[in-house]
Structure formats: C-alpha cells, structure tokens
Amino acid sequence: MTTLTAPTPARHAAPAKIPDVSNHISLRRAVSTSLTMAHRGLLKLKHNPEQLFDVTVQPILFTALFAFIFGGAMKGSVHDYLPILIPGILVQTVILSSVVTGTQLREDMDKGVFDRFKSLPIARISALAGALIADMVRYVIATVLTVIVGLGLGYRPGGGFAGVVVAGLVIIVCSFAISWIWALIGVTGKSAAGVQGMSMMIMFPLTFMSGALAPVSTMPGWLQGVNHANPIYYMVNACQQLMNGNVYGSDLAYSLIGSLIVIAIFAPLALRAYMRRA
C-alpha cells in the first residue's frame, strides 16, 4: 500500500508576491490620454462635418452679409467698414463657437459615453481636457477662414502679418478660457438644449454690444458704460488694435489677465463638478 504525502516546501523558496494595484495615474499618462481624447474629438468632426458649420459657414456668411448690408450705412463704403468688421467678426465667431464645448459635453454625458470611460485605465479628467483641446482646432479654423474672407473682400490689415497672427492667438486663448465656463454649465446642466439656450442668451447681447459691428462711441451713454464691464468689448478693441495697427495696448492686457482669472476660477469648478459626475 502506497501512502501519498504532501511535498515539503523548499526551505529557501521566496513567498509569492502579490502585485500592487493602484488607481494613481501619472501626469505623463494623464496628458497622453487627454491627447487621445482630443484625437477622438477630431475624429467626431471628421465623421460629422456638420459640427463645423458654425466655424466654416458662419464666418463666411456673416462677413459677407454684414459687409454689404452695413458697410455703406456705417462708413460710406464696404472697404472703409472692413477694419471694424473683420476683427469684430473674428471675435464674434470664435467666442460664439466656444458655446459648443458645453453642449457637446452635455450630449456625451446624456448618451452615457463618459460612463464608458470610467472602465478604462485613464485619468478621469482626460475626457474633459480632451474635449477642450479638440475645440481649439475649431477656433483655429474659424480664425483662418474669417481672415481669408476679409482679405477676399479687400481688407488689408495695417498691423501686417504679425498683428493678425497675434490677434488670432489672443482670441483663441480668450475663447479657451471662456470654454471653461460652458464646460461647467455643460456638466451641471440638465440638457444640451438648455445649455445652448442659456449660453446664447448670454453671449449674443455681449457680442453685439461690444463694438464688433458698430463703434461703441455711437451707442447711448448708458450702454457705453455697460460695455466697460463687458469682457468681449476689450477683446474686440485688442483685436482691432492689433490687426489694424499692431498696437499692444491696455485692452490686450485686460483680455489676457481676464482670461487667466476666468481659468483660475472656472477650471477648478468645472473639474470638481465633472469629477463628482464621473
């Protein structure tokens, strides 16, 4: 009869090591996954090109319409009106396109897309950061198209190439800052339609009263006073000064400082609200 005995463990055998499990995501990986999510946002634009209508069709349509409708009444000719119109349309188009950040964010959350991201080994902030980075591509498209249309209509910027480039960069930075406000509204809002309605209700009055289409000096005194509290007013002035004379004035400083303040306030609020939802 054979008796089975358990093998004696080796005296010097090392105990089995259980691998560590951590939820920590390094900064480098967070940046990498954020860029991946930005690429996802660009692919959405590729497969749904109608999402680019506000930064492709709108600048062309608005520039041509306002130039030929208001040019004669405002300055006597279309050519003389373009130095006011082109910088104003540039600011208006890019700033209004930042509203899409909140609406698309809300749509993705309503569809449960962000819920799927929870199961992926990525930083939870990557989805939000990627969406904001992808939207900057839309701002660049709107900026380039607006300038091209203006040049086609006969606009010759007195600030030269440098003034136009700096003005475009300033507006893109300011729009990125404002997009954090719409990101917060998108995360906390109840529906994409509600987010869009609220955003447009705020942005349309601010852009049209800012001097983007008509000199502020022709407006009533009380409206001129209100404009001093309107951040878009300073963006329009800075853009006009840069594009028409390559002038770096106080309006440029106010625009950039205001953008930093907006980011400092609304970025943490948006991130906190998003992390609670994510």
C-alpha positions as a Python dict, from the first residue, in 0.01 Angstrom:
ca = {
    (1, 'M'): (0, 0, 0),
    (2, 'T'): (137, 340, -107),
    (3, 'T'): (88, 646, 110),
    (4, 'L'): (77, 991, -56),
    (5, 'T'): (231, 1276, 135),
    (6, 'A'): (234, 1645, 56),
    (7, 'P'): (566, 1773, -78),
    (8, 'T'): (779, 1955, 170),
    (9, 'P'): (828, 2321, 64),
    (10, 'A'): (1180, 2425, -6),
    (11, 'R'): (1347, 2596, 284),
    (12, 'H'): (1475, 2889, 81),
    (13, 'A'): (1178, 2938, -155),
    (14, 'A'): (1062, 3301, -168),
    (15, 'P'): (695, 3365, -88),
    (16, 'A'): (471, 3456, -381),
    (17, 'K'): (447, 3832, -430),
    (18, 'I'): (109, 3985, -490),
    (19, 'P'): (129, 4270, -743),
    (20, 'D'): (33, 4612, -621),
    (21, 'V'): (-287, 4763, -756),
    (22, 'S'): (-313, 5140, -766),
    (23, 'N'): (-562, 5387, -904),
    (24, 'H'): (-292, 5651, -939),
    (25, 'I'): (-240, 5784, -1292),
    (26, 'S'): (86, 5963, -1359),
    (27, 'L'): (85, 6313, -1501),
    (28, 'R'): (254, 6193, -1817),
    (29, 'R'): (-13, 5930, -1875),
    (30, 'A'): (-289, 6180, -1796),
    (31, 'V'): (-152, 6414, -2063),
    (32, 'S'): (-122, 6125, -2308),
    (33, 'T'): (-479, 6008, -2254),
    (34, 'S'): (-605, 6367, -2276),
    (35, 'L'): (-443, 6400, -2617),
    (36, 'T'): (-601, 6068, -2716),
    (37, 'M'): (-941, 6204, -2617),
    (38, 'A'): (-868, 6519, -2817),
    (39, 'H'): (-797, 6296, -3116),
    (40, 'R'): (-1134, 6131, -3055),
    (41, 'G'): (-1296, 6475, -3069),
    (42, 'L'): (-1128, 6546, -3402),
    (43, 'L'): (-1249, 6213, -3539),
    (44, 'K'): (-1603, 6314, -3442),
    (45, 'L'): (-1562, 6624, -3655),
    (46, 'K'): (-1434, 6412, -3943),
    (47, 'H'): (-1736, 6181, -3934),
    (48, 'N'): (-1984, 6460, -3854),
    (49, 'P'): (-1865, 6759, -4060),
    (50, 'E'): (-2191, 6944, -3989),
    (51, 'Q'): (-2046, 7019, -3645),
    (52, 'L'): (-1805, 7255, -3823),
    (53, 'F'): (-2077, 7469, -3979),
    (54, 'D'): (-2052, 7730, -3706),
    (55, 'V'): (-1681, 7783, -3778),
    (56, 'T'): (-1691, 7741, -4158),
    (57, 'V'): (-2024, 7861, -4299),
    (58, 'Q'): (-2095, 8120, -4029),
    (59, 'P'): (-1782, 8336, -4070),
    (60, 'I'): (-1822, 8340, -4449),
    (61, 'L'): (-2194, 8419, -4434),
    (62, 'F'): (-2175, 8678, -4155),
    (63, 'T'): (-1874, 8858, -4300),
    (64, 'A'): (-2028, 8893, -4646),
    (65, 'L'): (-2374, 8986, -4518),
    (66, 'F'): (-2264, 9247, -4264),
    (67, 'A'): (-2008, 9396, -4505),
    (68, 'F'): (-2255, 9456, -4787),
    (69, 'I'): (-2557, 9539, -4571),
    (70, 'F'): (-2398, 9768, -4312),
    (71, 'G'): (-2083, 9889, -4492),
    (72, 'G'): (-2245, 10183, -4670),
    (73, 'A'): (-2455, 10289, -4371),
    (74, 'M'): (-2169, 10265, -4119),
    (75, 'K'): (-1870, 10404, -4308),
    (76, 'G'): (-1995, 10502, -4653),
    (77, 'S'): (-1837, 10203, -4826),
    (78, 'V'): (-1764, 9837, -4771),
    (79, 'H'): (-1388, 9895, -4790),
    (80, 'D'): (-1388, 10154, -4511),
    (81, 'Y'): (-1606, 9933, -4293),
    (82, 'L'): (-1382, 9626, -4310),
    (83, 'P'): (-1125, 9744, -4048),
    (84, 'I'): (-1411, 9746, -3794),
    (85, 'L'): (-1596, 9442, -3923),
    (86, 'I'): (-1323, 9182, -3976),
    (87, 'P'): (-1174, 9194, -3623),
    (88, 'G'): (-1527, 9210, -3480),
    (89, 'I'): (-1650, 8912, -3681),
    (90, 'L'): (-1336, 8723, -3582),
    (91, 'V'): (-1408, 8775, -3213),
    (92, 'Q'): (-1779, 8706, -3253),
    (93, 'T'): (-1733, 8383, -3450),
    (94, 'V'): (-1466, 8230, -3228),
    (95, 'I'): (-1630, 8334, -2900),
    (96, 'L'): (-1972, 8205, -3003),
    (97, 'S'): (-1819, 7875, -3118),
    (98, 'S'): (-1690, 7819, -2763),
    (99, 'V'): (-2052, 7759, -2659),
    (100, 'V'): (-2037, 7425, -2842),
    (101, 'T'): (-1800, 7296, -2573),
    (102, 'G'): (-2078, 7287, -2315),
    (103, 'T'): (-2347, 7148, -2543),
    (104, 'Q'): (-2135, 6864, -2681),
    (105, 'L'): (-2011, 6780, -2332),
    (106, 'R'): (-2368, 6758, -2209),
    (107, 'E'): (-2467, 6541, -2508),
    (108, 'D'): (-2183, 6296, -2441),
    (109, 'M'): (-2285, 6271, -2076),
    (110, 'D'): (-2652, 6220, -2166),
    (111, 'K'): (-2560, 5942, -2410),
    (112, 'G'): (-2357, 5763, -2143),
    (113, 'V'): (-2030, 5800, -2334),
    (114, 'F'): (-1848, 5929, -2028),
    (115, 'D'): (-1979, 5636, -1823),
    (116, 'R'): (-1788, 5403, -2053),
    (117, 'F'): (-1469, 5595, -1991),
    (118, 'K'): (-1489, 5505, -1622),
    (119, 'S'): (-1392, 5145, -1703),
    (120, 'L'): (-1083, 5250, -1897),
    (121, 'P'): (-738, 5282, -1735),
    (122, 'I'): (-723, 5657, -1796),
    (123, 'A'): (-731, 5968, -1581),
    (124, 'R'): (-1090, 6070, -1523),
    (125, 'I'): (-1009, 6425, -1626),
    (126, 'S'): (-886, 6315, -1969),
    (127, 'A'): (-1230, 6315, -2132),
    (128, 'L'): (-1298, 6675, -2028),
    (129, 'A'): (-949, 6800, -2109),
    (130, 'G'): (-952, 6625, -2446),
    (131, 'A'): (-1281, 6789, -2544),
    (132, 'L'): (-1143, 7135, -2463),
    (133, 'I'): (-821, 7072, -2657),
    (134, 'A'): (-1012, 6948, -2962),
    (135, 'D'): (-1229, 7260, -2960),
    (136, 'M'): (-919, 7474, -3001),
    (137, 'V'): (-885, 7328, -3352),
    (138, 'R'): (-1230, 7468, -3428),
    (139, 'Y'): (-1117, 7810, -3308),
    (140, 'V'): (-817, 7800, -3541),
    (141, 'I'): (-1039, 7708, -3837),
    (142, 'A'): (-1278, 7996, -3761),
    (143, 'T'): (-988, 8240, -3727),
    (144, 'V'): (-822, 8142, -4054),
    (145, 'L'): (-1146, 8144, -4254),
    (146, 'T'): (-1254, 8483, -4122),
    (147, 'V'): (-923, 8642, -4218),
    (148, 'I'): (-929, 8478, -4563),
    (149, 'V'): (-1282, 8605, -4631),
    (150, 'G'): (-1181, 8952, -4516),
    (151, 'L'): (-882, 8953, -4749),
    (152, 'G'): (-1108, 8839, -5031),
    (153, 'L'): (-1339, 9135, -4968),
    (154, 'G'): (-1047, 9377, -4986),
    (155, 'Y'): (-940, 9408, -4623),
    (156, 'R'): (-572, 9494, -4584),
    (157, 'P'): (-470, 9479, -4217),
    (158, 'G'): (-249, 9771, -4122),
    (159, 'G'): (-90, 9560, -3849),
    (160, 'G'): (57, 9326, -4107),
    (161, 'F'): (108, 8955, -4072),
    (162, 'A'): (236, 8982, -3713),
    (163, 'G'): (-66, 9181, -3596),
    (164, 'V'): (-309, 8933, -3750),
    (165, 'V'): (-130, 8631, -3601),
    (166, 'V'): (-110, 8782, -3253),
    (167, 'A'): (-476, 8886, -3269),
    (168, 'G'): (-574, 8532, -3368),
    (169, 'L'): (-372, 8381, -3085),
    (170, 'V'): (-524, 8621, -2833),
    (171, 'I'): (-878, 8535, -2939),
    (172, 'I'): (-804, 8161, -2928),
    (173, 'V'): (-664, 8195, -2574),
    (174, 'C'): (-965, 8401, -2463),
    (175, 'S'): (-1206, 8150, -2620),
    (176, 'F'): (-1030, 7863, -2445),
    (177, 'A'): (-1077, 8047, -2115),
    (178, 'I'): (-1447, 8110, -2182),
    (179, 'S'): (-1498, 7746, -2281),
    (180, 'W'): (-1432, 7652, -1917),
    (181, 'I'): (-1746, 7846, -1824),
    (182, 'W'): (-1953, 7649, -2076),
    (183, 'A'): (-1786, 7326, -1961),
    (184, 'L'): (-1910, 7397, -1609),
    (185, 'I'): (-2260, 7473, -1739),
    (186, 'G'): (-2248, 7161, -1956),
    (187, 'V'): (-2156, 6936, -1664),
    (188, 'T'): (-2414, 7084, -1427),
    (189, 'G'): (-2689, 7147, -1685),
    (190, 'K'): (-2989, 6922, -1733),
    (191, 'S'): (-2992, 6904, -2114),
    (192, 'A'): (-2788, 7005, -2416),
    (193, 'A'): (-3072, 7224, -2544),
    (194, 'G'): (-3089, 7404, -2210),
    (195, 'V'): (-2714, 7461, -2208),
    (196, 'Q'): (-2721, 7601, -2561),
    (197, 'G'): (-3018, 7825, -2490),
    (198, 'M'): (-2860, 7969, -2176),
    (199, 'S'): (-2524, 8020, -2345),
    (200, 'M'): (-2667, 8200, -2646),
    (201, 'M'): (-2889, 8416, -2429),
    (202, 'I'): (-2575, 8542, -2254),
    (203, 'M'): (-2333, 8561, -2546),
    (204, 'F'): (-2542, 8726, -2817),
    (205, 'P'): (-2606, 9051, -2625),
    (206, 'L'): (-2244, 9068, -2508),
    (207, 'T'): (-2101, 9022, -2859),
    (208, 'F'): (-2339, 9256, -3042),
    (209, 'M'): (-2299, 9539, -2789),
    (210, 'S'): (-1920, 9501, -2771),
    (211, 'G'): (-1838, 9713, -3076),
    (212, 'A'): (-1782, 9413, -3300),
    (213, 'L'): (-2018, 9551, -3567),
    (214, 'A'): (-2050, 9921, -3483),
    (215, 'P'): (-1836, 10174, -3295),
    (216, 'V'): (-1923, 10189, -2927),
    (217, 'S'): (-1899, 10568, -2944),
    (218, 'T'): (-2225, 10576, -3144),
    (219, 'M'): (-2416, 10392, -2871),
    (220, 'P'): (-2613, 10554, -2586),
    (221, 'G'): (-2406, 10664, -2286),
    (222, 'W'): (-2552, 10404, -2052),
    (223, 'L'): (-2465, 10126, -2300),
    (224, 'Q'): (-2111, 10256, -2332),
    (225, 'G'): (-2083, 10235, -1953),
    (226, 'V'): (-2214, 9877, -1952),
    (227, 'N'): (-1950, 9785, -2208),
    (228, 'H'): (-1674, 9869, -1962),
    (229, 'A'): (-1788, 9560, -1770),
    (230, 'N'): (-1816, 9352, -2088),
    (231, 'P'): (-1507, 9132, -2138),
    (232, 'I'): (-1577, 9090, -2509),
    (233, 'Y'): (-1554, 9468, -2551),
    (234, 'Y'): (-1186, 9452, -2452),
    (235, 'M'): (-1125, 9156, -2683),
    (236, 'V'): (-1273, 9343, -2978),
    (237, 'N'): (-1066, 9653, -2903),
    (238, 'A'): (-748, 9448, -2865),
    (239, 'C'): (-815, 9261, -3189),
    (240, 'Q'): (-887, 9583, -3382),
    (241, 'Q'): (-573, 9750, -3248),
    (242, 'L'): (-354, 9452, -3336),
    (243, 'M'): (-494, 9385, -3681),
    (244, 'N'): (-519, 9748, -3788),
    (245, 'G'): (-200, 9884, -3634),
    (246, 'N'): (-11, 9609, -3449),
    (247, 'V'): (-68, 9809, -3129),
    (248, 'Y'): (-19, 9640, -2793),
    (249, 'G'): (-235, 9839, -2554),
    (250, 'S'): (-418, 9809, -2225),
    (251, 'D'): (-712, 9628, -2387),
    (252, 'L'): (-479, 9342, -2477),
    (253, 'A'): (-357, 9325, -2117),
    (254, 'Y'): (-713, 9330, -1983),
    (255, 'S'): (-811, 9049, -2220),
    (256, 'L'): (-522, 8823, -2122),
    (257, 'I'): (-546, 8895, -1750),
    (258, 'G'): (-921, 8841, -1763),
    (259, 'S'): (-867, 8507, -1937),
    (260, 'L'): (-628, 8393, -1666),
    (261, 'I'): (-879, 8495, -1398),
    (262, 'V'): (-1159, 8305, -1574),
    (263, 'I'): (-944, 7992, -1600),
    (264, 'A'): (-836, 8021, -1236),
    (265, 'I'): (-1198, 8043, -1120),
    (266, 'F'): (-1396, 7823, -1357),
    (267, 'A'): (-1145, 7548, -1439),
    (268, 'P'): (-1138, 7416, -1077),
    (269, 'L'): (-1516, 7448, -1053),
    (270, 'A'): (-1568, 7260, -1380),
    (271, 'L'): (-1318, 6992, -1282),
    (272, 'R'): (-1477, 6946, -940),
    (273, 'A'): (-1826, 6921, -1086),
    (274, 'Y'): (-1707, 6680, -1353),
    (275, 'M'): (-1522, 6458, -1106),
    (276, 'R'): (-1836, 6430, -896),
    (277, 'R'): (-2033, 6323, -1203),
    (278, 'A'): (-1757, 6099, -1336),
}
